[in-house]
Amino acid sequence: MAATKDSRPCSIADALAIVGEKYSLLVLREVCLGNGRFDQLVRNTGAPRDILSTRLRRLVEAGVLTKRLYSERPQRFEYLPTQAGLELEPVLMTLKEWGDRHLRKGVDLPMVVEHRCGEELVPVVTCRACGDPVRHEDLTARPQTPGWSVTGPSAA
């Protein structure tokens, strides 16, 4: 999926085209928590039913969620994360940690997630090669798309 015309080619923009719509990440949060039935999703996300239907259809089409029949009469479905959906869970946990740290200072947290070790999860993004935590000052962007530099389109 390509970004809009004349904007920087970017995998972040491509990902946001799928999960950046209002309620999409909240739907994924709920499905990862095991709440994949439509009424649960309406209640727990606050999404209007018509919008939720559209988000669910889009997430299924994109391969982030899968739809499974759980009742024949009436016909009802539940949504489950695919492998691609599960790979977004660390992103959700990182967003949660950022919100806890920057938006809920001194306020009781609405949810704590525990790791299998029994401790509260505090996600840290690390470099796969060296294991060091990722810090802005340690990063260098190298645009790979012809005609683009870090500052924008190159002169033609």
Buried (B, 14 or more C-beta within 10 A) or exposed (E): EEBEEEEBBBEEBEBEBBBEBEBBBBBBBBBBBEBBBBEBBBEBBEBEEEBBBBBBEBBBEBEBBBEEEEEEEEEEBBBBBBEBBBEBBEBBBBEBBEEBEEEEEEEEEEEEBEEEEEEEBEBEEEEEEEEEEEEEEEEEEEBEEEEBEEEEEEEE
